[in-house]
């Protein structure tokens, strides 16, 4: 079997693995992904978290003191 992830985010053969059996038997993912496909959701989560911290800080200073 030639391990060629054409139909994935990897987009082609960057390294060739020829083996007998399934990719999972050799600790290779059946459907590989390039790690950068997760960047947008990671940055979005970080931006939402930062915005919530800023809002919390502003609200803490706007609270009337006794």
N, C-alpha and C positions, 0 to 999 in steps of 0.2 A: 504494500500500500504506500502510495506517495502522499504525504501529509501536505496538502496544498489548500490553505484557507482563502480561496477566491471570494466566496460569498460571505465575508465577514468584514469588520472594520479594518482588519489588517490589509486587505486589498491586494493580496498576491503572495507570491512565494519570495520570502526574504531569506529563508533558510530551508534546505531540503532535508527531510527525514524520511528514509525508506525503512519500513519495518513490517513485520508480520503481526497481524492482530489489529486491535483497536487503539486509538491514541491514548485512551485513559489507562491502558496497561503500562504505558511508558511515561506516565505523569504529564501528558500533554492534553490541553483542553480540547474537547470535541469542537467547540465553536470559540476560537480565540478572539480577543478584543484588544485593541491598542489602548493603553491606559488613558490617553488623552481624550477619549470619547466621554470621559466622566468629568472633564474640567469645567464645563459650563455649569453643571449642577453643583459642583463643589464651590465654585466662586459665588454662585447665587446664594447658596446657604450661608457662606461667610458674610456676604453683604447684608443679608437679612439679619443675621446675628449681630453684626456691628451696628446696624440701624436701631435694633431693639435696645442695645446697650446705651446708645446715645440718647434715645427717647427716655429711658429709665433714669439716666443721669440728669437730664434736663428736668424731668418731673420731680426728682429728689430735691433739686435746688429751688424749684418753684413752690414747694410746699411751705405754707406759712409756719414760721417757727413760733414757739410759745414764749 
